[in-house]
Amino acid sequence: MRHWTEGFEDDDAEESLVRPYTITGGRTAPERDDLALITLVTTVSGSLAETGRGRLRMQPEHRAVFDLCKRPQAVAEIAAALNLPVSVTKILVGDLVESGHVRARPPLAFARAGGLPDMAILEAVRDGLREL
């Protein structure tokens, strides 16, 4: 039976096991519970990171998230683009929200009616699934 790390270069295997833990400073769960896979993240104009001075204090992963979010991105898209686990991505996004570098908001469909999706969207999804 093969071990799951077999076939990786030794350096790559060690890095992939340690890196997420190191990136998050040992945190394993996000402090924010409002970050879902479809939460949209956008940079805040005028933040220190945008001018360059605040970027120097960010980790490279924080900078990468910040750069990606100049155009609104979902948390899942950020995780895929950076090739990071979603849990790690949520922690990084939460850090940037807390520092005021990015803003997180639910998609427009969920922003209506107190956070519930538009009924027309749900019905369209239901009808589409029935046609499959």
N, C-alpha and C positions, 0 to 999 in steps of 0.2 A: 504494500500500500504506500502511495506517495504522500509525502508531507506537503501541505499547501504552499510552503515556501520553496520547495524544490524547483529548480529552473530559474530562480532569481539570482542575480549577482549578489554576493554577500553584502556589499554596501547598500544596494537598493533594498534588500530585505530588512536590514536593520533600520534604515531610514523610514521605510513605510510603517514599521511597527512603532517607532518612537515619535515621529514627526507630528501627528495630530495632537498628541498629549503635550508636546513641547509648544506647539503653536498657541494652544489655549491656556498655557500656564498651569496645566494640571486640572483644569475644569473639564468635566465630562458631560455636563448638561447646561443648556443656556439658562440664564437668569430670567429672561423674558419668556412669557408663555404666549405672547401674541404673534410670534413669528411662525407662520405656516409656510408650506411649500410654495403657495401662490401669492404670498405677501410681496408687494412691489417695493423695491428699495431704490431711492434716488439720492444723489448727492445734494447737499445743501449749498446753494450758491453763497459765496462770501465767507465760507468756513476757512479756517487757517490752512487746512490741507489743500484747498484749492489754490491758495496763493503760494504754496510751496514750503512755507516755514513750518507748518504743522506736519508735513509729510516726513520730515526727518525723524520725528519721534515715533512714527508708526512702524509696526513690523511690516515686512515685505508683503505678507498676506493681507494685512489691512489696506495697504496701498493698492494692491491688486483689486480688492473688493471696491474700494473707492473709485478707481479708474473705470471699472466695469459699470458702475452705477451712474455714470454721467448721463446715460440713457436709462430709463427705468428698467429694472431687471427683477424677475421673480427670484426668490431665494433658491429654488431648484435650479434655475438657469445659472446663478452664480456658482453654486456647488459644482455643476457640470463643467462650466468654463474653467474653474480652478482645479478640477479633478480632486476635490476634497469631499469627505463625508458631509452629509447635510447637517448633522449635529455640530460639527466643527464650524461649518459655514454660519449656522445660526448664532453661535457664540461670537464669531468675528463681527457679524452684522450687529448683534446686540451691543458690542463694545463701541462700534462706530455710531450707533444711535445715541448711546449714553454720552458720548463725547461731543455730539452735535454735528458730526461730519456728514451723516446721512439721515434721511427720513424714511420711515417704513409706514406703509399704509396698505389696507386690504384692497384688492382689485375693485374697480367701480361697481361691479355687479353685487358685491358684498357690502359696499358702503351704503347702499340704499336700504330702506326699511329696517333700520337698526341692526345692520350686519347680516341680514338675511338676503339670499340671492333673489333676483327678480324672478317672479313666477313664470314669465314668458320664456326665460332662459331654461328653467327647469323643464318646462313642458317640451321645448324644442329638443333638449337632450333625451328626454323620455321617448319622444316620437322617433328620433333618430335611432335609438337603441332597439326599438320595436321593429324597425325596418331591416335590421341586420339579420 
